[in-house]
Amino acid sequence: MARLLFVYQKWVTFVEHDREILSEEHELEDLLFPLNPPEGRRSFRWLLDHHRRMKEAMRDVDGVFVWFGDIPGASAVRWARKYGKRSIIVAGGYDGAYLPGTRYGLQQRFGRRQITRYAFERADLVLTVSRALRRDLYRFARPRREVMIYNGLRTELYGPEGEKKRKAVTVSELTPQTIWRKGVEHFVRAAEDLPDVPFVVVGGSKGDTVERLREFAPDNVTFTGFIPFEDLLGHFRSSRVYVQASAYESFGYAPAEAMLCEAVPVVTRRGALPEVVGDAGFYAPYG
């Protein structure tokens, strides 16, 4: 049984599920490496402190598993190489995405692109979560070894239950960027055309984003805010339709979860969504 350093930026469902799977075969030591410092801390000092924590933690493990490239990935690879440890990075989205004409993705930020390229090209193994993301990543990096593995879901946690309702749901953290990248604004505006159908937006909000959406949202739109996983499952199971009107998805975890609960997906053909949905749903043009 190997002892692995498990590095992540924030606790989300797919990271949690990967950790559960790895913990069945390996001993894990967790290292949270968030990029945004708390109020009152300077960004450079914050990142330097975590870089030092990475160095100390790397001495006592056999290898490192990192979700996302970017600064945490580069830090992990740097110290893994220093101490002769193996490194695995999961390219999960914004770190490898290529979306011209937008501010999404590190490929369009020169400094961060170079940091991420270092991580991907010097890691022992890079895991990409879709063919679409693999294509994007190879635009700017040439990993030593790369394997495409779709995101895994704990299927035993899902499944249909109860009666389906005439309801549409979408899932997204609400920020000024995600309301267009995840198609939330389009979802909310579409609700006006179906006034007798409840439209539910699941996800926490940063700043005044949800208030901005409420300015034009019709009465049949509900914003739940952040909810526990069991409540999210309830929405997947009770909804006939799940909508992912995104401009880009490196995989499409929420549509896959919804499909496991027998909600019919309505998605765009952007990014990896056609890989996830295949012929099991309906497609609409972005916007």
C-alpha positions as CSV (number, residue, x, y, z in Angstrom):
1,M,0.0,0.0,0.0
2,A,1.5,3.3,-1.1
3,R,1.3,6.5,0.9
4,L,0.1,9.3,-1.4
5,L,-0.2,13.0,-0.9
6,F,-3.7,14.0,-2.2
7,V,-3.7,17.6,-3.3
8,Y,-6.8,19.6,-4.1
9,Q,-7.9,23.2,-4.4
10,K,-11.5,22.8,-3.1
11,W,-13.8,20.1,-1.9
12,V,-16.2,19.2,-4.7
13,T,-18.0,16.0,-5.6
14,F,-15.6,14.6,-8.2
15,V,-12.6,15.3,-6.0
16,E,-14.4,13.6,-3.1
17,H,-15.2,10.5,-5.1
18,D,-11.7,10.2,-6.4
19,R,-10.4,10.4,-2.9
20,E,-12.8,7.7,-1.8
21,I,-11.6,5.4,-4.6
22,L,-7.9,6.0,-4.0
23,S,-8.3,5.4,-0.3
24,E,-9.5,1.9,-0.9
25,E,-6.0,0.9,-2.1
26,H,-3.7,3.6,-0.7
27,E,-3.0,5.5,2.5
28,L,-3.7,9.2,1.8
29,E,-2.5,12.4,3.3
30,D,-4.6,15.4,2.3
31,L,-3.2,18.8,1.4
32,L,-5.6,21.6,0.7
33,F,-4.0,24.2,-1.6
34,P,-6.5,26.9,-2.3
35,L,-5.4,29.7,-4.7
36,N,-7.4,32.5,-3.2
37,P,-6.1,33.7,0.2
38,P,-8.5,34.7,3.0
39,E,-9.2,38.4,3.5
40,G,-6.2,40.1,5.0
41,R,-3.6,37.8,3.6
42,R,-1.4,38.7,0.6
43,S,-1.6,36.4,-2.3
44,F,2.2,35.9,-2.8
45,R,2.8,35.1,0.9
46,W,-0.2,32.8,0.9
47,L,1.0,30.8,-2.0
48,L,4.6,30.7,-0.7
49,D,3.4,29.3,2.6
50,H,1.5,26.5,0.8
51,H,4.5,25.8,-1.4
52,R,6.5,25.2,1.8
53,R,3.8,23.0,3.2
54,M,4.0,21.0,0.0
55,K,7.8,20.6,0.4
56,E,7.4,19.3,4.0
57,A,4.6,16.9,3.1
58,M,6.4,15.4,0.1
59,R,9.3,14.1,2.2
60,D,7.1,11.5,4.0
61,V,5.0,10.1,1.1
62,D,5.7,7.8,-1.9
63,G,4.0,10.0,-4.5
64,V,1.5,12.7,-5.1
65,F,-1.9,12.8,-6.8
66,V,-3.0,16.4,-7.7
67,W,-6.4,17.6,-9.0
68,F,-5.7,20.3,-11.6
69,G,-2.4,21.6,-12.9
70,D,-1.9,25.3,-12.3
71,I,0.1,26.5,-9.3
72,P,-0.6,23.5,-6.9
73,G,0.3,21.1,-9.7
74,A,3.5,22.8,-10.5
75,S,4.4,23.0,-6.8
76,A,3.7,19.3,-6.4
77,V,5.8,18.3,-9.4
78,R,8.6,20.5,-8.3
79,W,9.0,18.8,-4.9
80,A,8.2,15.4,-6.2
81,R,11.1,15.6,-8.6
82,K,13.3,17.1,-5.9
83,Y,12.7,14.1,-3.6
84,G,12.5,11.4,-6.2
85,K,8.7,10.8,-5.8
86,R,6.2,9.9,-8.5
87,S,3.6,12.5,-9.5
88,I,0.1,12.2,-11.1
89,I,-1.9,15.3,-12.2
90,V,-5.5,15.3,-13.3
91,A,-6.2,17.9,-16.0
92,G,-9.7,18.7,-15.1
93,G,-10.9,21.7,-17.0
94,Y,-9.8,25.3,-16.7
95,D,-6.1,24.2,-16.5
96,G,-6.2,22.7,-20.0
97,A,-9.2,24.4,-21.6
98,Y,-8.9,26.4,-24.8
99,L,-11.8,28.8,-25.3
100,P,-10.7,31.7,-27.6
101,G,-12.4,35.1,-27.1
102,T,-13.1,34.5,-23.4
103,R,-11.2,34.8,-20.2
104,Y,-11.8,31.1,-19.3
105,G,-8.8,28.8,-19.3
106,L,-5.2,29.2,-18.3
107,Q,-3.9,28.9,-21.9
108,Q,-4.9,32.5,-22.5
109,R,-2.9,33.8,-19.5
110,F,0.8,33.7,-20.4
111,G,2.3,33.4,-16.9
112,R,-0.2,30.8,-15.7
113,R,0.1,29.0,-19.0
114,Q,3.8,28.6,-18.5
115,I,3.3,27.4,-14.9
116,T,0.7,24.8,-16.0
117,R,2.8,23.7,-18.9
118,Y,5.7,23.0,-16.5
119,A,3.4,20.9,-14.4
120,F,1.9,18.9,-17.3
121,E,5.3,18.3,-19.0
122,R,7.2,17.2,-16.0
123,A,4.6,15.1,-14.2
124,D,5.1,11.3,-14.4
125,L,1.5,10.9,-15.6
126,V,-1.2,13.3,-16.7
127,L,-4.8,12.1,-16.6
128,T,-7.2,13.9,-18.9
129,V,-11.0,13.5,-18.3
130,S,-12.2,13.6,-21.9
131,R,-11.1,13.6,-25.6
132,A,-12.1,17.2,-25.9
133,L,-9.8,18.3,-23.0
134,R,-7.0,16.1,-24.3
135,R,-7.1,18.0,-27.6
136,D,-7.0,21.3,-25.8
137,L,-4.2,20.4,-23.5
138,Y,-2.0,19.3,-26.4
139,R,-2.3,22.7,-27.9
140,F,0.3,24.0,-25.4
141,A,1.9,21.1,-23.6
142,R,3.4,17.7,-24.4
143,P,3.1,15.4,-21.3
144,R,5.7,12.6,-20.8
145,R,2.8,10.2,-20.4
146,E,-0.9,10.9,-20.7
147,V,-4.0,8.7,-20.3
148,M,-7.6,9.7,-21.0
149,I,-9.9,8.4,-18.3
150,Y,-13.4,9.7,-17.9
151,N,-14.5,11.0,-14.5
152,G,-15.7,8.1,-12.4
153,L,-19.0,8.3,-10.5
154,R,-20.0,6.1,-7.6
155,T,-23.0,4.7,-9.4
156,E,-24.4,3.1,-6.2
157,L,-25.1,6.6,-4.8
158,Y,-27.5,7.4,-7.7
159,G,-30.4,5.9,-9.4
160,P,-34.1,6.8,-9.9
161,E,-36.4,7.2,-7.0
162,G,-39.9,8.5,-6.7
163,E,-42.1,10.2,-9.3
164,K,-40.7,12.4,-12.0
165,K,-42.1,15.9,-12.2
166,R,-42.4,18.3,-15.1
167,K,-39.3,20.3,-13.9
168,A,-36.0,21.4,-15.4
169,V,-32.8,21.7,-13.3
170,T,-29.3,23.0,-13.9
171,V,-26.3,23.0,-11.5
172,S,-23.6,25.7,-11.4
173,E,-21.8,27.8,-8.9
174,L,-23.0,31.3,-9.6
175,T,-20.3,33.8,-10.5
176,P,-20.1,36.5,-13.1
177,Q,-18.1,34.1,-15.3
178,T,-20.1,30.9,-14.8
179,I,-23.5,32.4,-15.6
180,W,-22.3,32.6,-19.2
181,R,-19.9,29.7,-19.4
182,K,-22.4,27.3,-17.8
183,G,-25.3,28.8,-19.7
184,V,-27.2,29.8,-16.5
185,E,-28.4,33.1,-17.9
186,H,-29.8,31.3,-21.0
187,F,-31.5,28.7,-18.7
188,V,-33.1,31.5,-16.7
189,R,-34.3,33.4,-19.7
190,A,-35.7,30.2,-21.3
191,A,-38.0,29.8,-18.3
192,E,-40.1,32.7,-19.6
193,D,-41.2,30.5,-22.6
194,L,-42.5,27.8,-20.3
195,P,-44.2,29.6,-17.4
196,D,-46.0,26.5,-16.1
197,V,-42.7,24.5,-15.7
198,P,-40.5,25.0,-12.6
199,F,-36.9,25.9,-13.5
200,V,-34.4,25.2,-10.6
201,V,-30.9,26.6,-10.4
202,V,-28.8,24.7,-7.9
203,G,-25.5,26.2,-6.6
204,G,-24.0,28.8,-4.3
205,S,-23.5,32.4,-5.3
206,K,-20.5,34.7,-5.1
207,G,-21.1,38.4,-4.6
208,D,-24.4,39.7,-6.1
209,T,-24.6,37.3,-9.0
210,V,-27.8,35.7,-7.9
211,E,-29.4,39.1,-7.4
212,R,-28.4,40.1,-10.9
213,L,-30.1,36.9,-12.3
214,R,-33.3,37.6,-10.2
215,E,-33.6,41.0,-11.9
216,F,-34.9,39.2,-15.1
217,A,-35.9,35.8,-13.8
218,P,-39.6,34.9,-14.2
219,D,-41.6,33.7,-11.3
220,N,-41.1,30.0,-12.2
221,V,-37.3,30.1,-11.5
222,T,-36.0,29.0,-8.1
223,F,-32.5,29.6,-6.9
224,T,-31.6,27.0,-4.2
225,G,-28.2,28.3,-3.2
226,F,-25.7,25.7,-2.0
227,I,-27.4,22.5,-0.9
228,P,-26.1,19.2,0.5
229,F,-25.5,16.2,-1.8
230,E,-28.6,14.4,-0.7
231,D,-30.8,17.4,-1.6
232,L,-29.1,17.6,-5.0
233,L,-29.9,14.0,-5.6
234,G,-33.5,14.8,-4.8
235,H,-33.6,17.4,-7.6
236,F,-32.0,15.0,-10.1
237,R,-34.5,12.2,-9.2
238,S,-37.5,14.4,-9.3
239,S,-36.7,16.3,-12.5
240,R,-37.7,15.1,-16.0
241,V,-35.0,17.3,-17.6
242,Y,-31.5,18.3,-16.8
243,V,-30.1,21.3,-18.7
244,Q,-26.4,22.0,-19.3
245,A,-26.3,25.0,-21.7
246,S,-22.6,25.5,-21.4
247,A,-20.1,27.2,-23.6
248,Y,-17.5,24.7,-22.5
249,E,-17.3,21.5,-20.3
250,S,-14.2,19.5,-19.9
251,F,-16.4,16.5,-18.9
252,G,-19.9,17.3,-17.6
253,Y,-20.2,15.7,-14.2
254,A,-23.6,17.1,-13.3
255,P,-25.2,15.8,-16.6
256,A,-23.8,12.4,-15.9
257,E,-25.2,12.5,-12.3
258,A,-28.6,13.5,-13.6
259,M,-28.6,10.8,-16.3
260,L,-27.9,8.2,-13.6
261,C,-31.1,9.4,-11.9
262,E,-32.9,9.1,-15.3
263,A,-33.3,12.8,-16.0
264,V,-33.2,13.5,-19.7
265,P,-30.2,15.7,-20.6
266,V,-30.5,18.8,-22.8
267,V,-27.0,20.1,-23.6
268,T,-24.9,22.0,-26.1
269,R,-22.3,20.3,-28.4
270,R,-19.5,22.2,-26.7
271,G,-16.5,20.6,-25.1
272,A,-17.0,17.1,-23.9
273,L,-20.8,17.2,-23.5
274,P,-21.4,15.0,-26.6
275,E,-19.0,12.4,-25.2
276,V,-21.0,12.2,-22.0
277,V,-24.5,12.4,-23.4
278,G,-24.0,10.6,-26.7
279,D,-27.4,9.8,-28.2
280,A,-29.2,9.6,-24.8
281,G,-30.3,13.3,-24.8
282,F,-31.1,16.4,-26.8
283,Y,-28.8,19.1,-28.2
284,A,-29.3,22.8,-28.5
285,P,-27.0,25.4,-29.9
286,Y,-25.1,27.5,-27.3
287,G,-26.9,30.8,-26.7
